[in-house]
């Protein structure tokens, strides 16, 4: 994962977040950008 992050000029944490968001989007579980994950939109 660190090598992948280095290749894409991201931090390791940023790369993990990127991979998680992409996986969530693929399965249709990603909410809109306005609300943090796990919190309902007001």
matplotlib code that plots the C-alpha trace (Angstrom):
import matplotlib.pyplot as plt

x = [0.0, 2.9, 4.4, 1.1, 0.7, 4.2, 3.5, 0.4, 2.1, -0.3, 0.3, -0.4, -3.5, -4.6, -4.2, -6.2, -9.0, -8.9, -9.1, -12.0, -13.9, -13.5, -14.7, -17.7, -18.6, -18.4, -20.9, -23.2, -22.6, -20.9, -23.0, -22.8, -19.7, -21.6, -22.0, -19.3, -19.4, -21.7, -23.6, -27.1, -27.4, -29.3]
y = [0.0, 2.4, 1.8, 2.5, 5.7, 6.8, 6.1, 8.4, 11.0, 10.4, 9.8, 6.3, 7.5, 9.4, 6.2, 4.1, 6.7, 6.8, 3.0, 2.8, 5.6, 3.9, 0.6, 2.2, 4.0, 0.7, -1.0, 2.1, 2.9, 6.3, 9.2, 12.7, 14.7, 17.1, 14.8, 12.9, 9.1, 7.5, 10.7, 11.4, 14.5, 17.3]
z = [0.0, 0.8, -2.6, -4.3, -2.3, -3.2, -6.9, -6.8, -4.6, -1.6, 2.0, 3.2, 5.0, 1.9, -0.2, 2.3, 2.2, -1.6, -1.8, 0.7, -1.1, -4.4, -3.0, -1.4, -4.6, -6.6, -4.3, -4.1, -0.5, -0.8, 0.4, -1.1, -0.3, 1.9, 4.9, 6.8, 6.6, 9.2, 9.9, 8.5, 6.4, 8.2]

ax = plt.figure().add_subplot(projection="3d")
ax.plot(x, y, z, "-o")
ax.set_aspect("equal")
plt.show()
